[in-house]
Amino acid sequence: MPPGDTSLPTRSFGRHPDRFSLIGLGGGHLSRSSVTDAEADVVIKAAIDSGITFMDTAWDYGYGASETRYGRALRGRRDDVFLMTKVCARDAKTARIQLEESLQRLQVDQVDLWQLHEVNYDNDPEWIFEAGGAIEALLEAREQGKVRYIGFTGHKSPHILRAMLDMDIEWDSCQMPISPFDSSFRSFGREILPLLNARGIACLGMKSLGGNGQFVGVGGVTAQQCRRYALSQNISVLICGMVNDDDLQQDLEIAKNFEPMPEAEQEQLLMAIRREATDGRHEYFKTTTYFDHEYHRSAHGYPEFAEIRNR
């Protein structure tokens, strides 16, 4: 695909006029220690050249590695993308510090979207909205123009995200799992997506392959089916983890040739995986703390895995 090809279909950012590619580049995979700086640079630049305009990262991905890699790759390309990062702190003071660190790593003065990361614990909403909570930093940053939009993410349970939606805040986005497996167990797609759509809040889909690709092969399901199912839901973008050209080309092919999956085909897919989907065994980002970053586990007093094994 030649550089500058922007033929990917686009979608709107919820109620806002911004538009970007229907798939986005995930920053978590790009922070892995198995990926070199040079390899990440190639993937990011190739993604932009191929028409991917939504860039996802977070303060804690690779302890700053992801944001730093984006910062280098986006030199001279900032205006070509919709750039999002996330904050981990639950108090305003630390959140302000993390934002400044993110901006410095990304080498920008403003990000398009700043989200509260991993709202996964039942008391996270309470911590975020208490006096001196992180929400104060988000609203302040939006007023100051350091961020254009604010939102939150979560992958544990719909009831926690519902608590965030119940707060008196004009949210711009919510990032959450969207996949065939999600449909049958603690479903974000069934319980939260309709609420977002009704309020014009952009849904940023993630973990359509499970986060580590574990959905592929279960019940004969392919990556193409999982991605297509997720893209067939009423979401603004599907964030995809890509670490090499093979990953990139696979997801570009899916995006360029995307056609909505008919309802009957969706139901057939859900029935094919139902036996293994209804207990959440493959969605361990919902049922365990495996996908919870140690920053958040530590903040909530959860021991490290090694500490648990040694007890």
Secondary structure, DSSP 8 states (H G I E B T S, - for coil): --TT---S-EEE-TTSS-EEESEEE-SSGGG-TTS-HHHHHHHHHHHHHTT--EEE--TTGGGGHHHHHHHHHTTTTGGGSEEEEEE--SBHHHHHHHHHHHHHHHT-S-EEEEEE----STTHHHHHHSTTBHHHHHHHHHHHTSEEEEEEE--S-HHHHHHHHTSS----EEEEE-STTGGGSS-HHHHTHHHHHHHT-EEEEE-TT-SSSTTTTGGG--HHHHHHHHHTSS-SEEEE---SHHHHHHHHHHHHT-----HHHHHHHHHHHHHHHTT-TT-HHHHSSTTS-HHHHHHTT---HHHHHT-
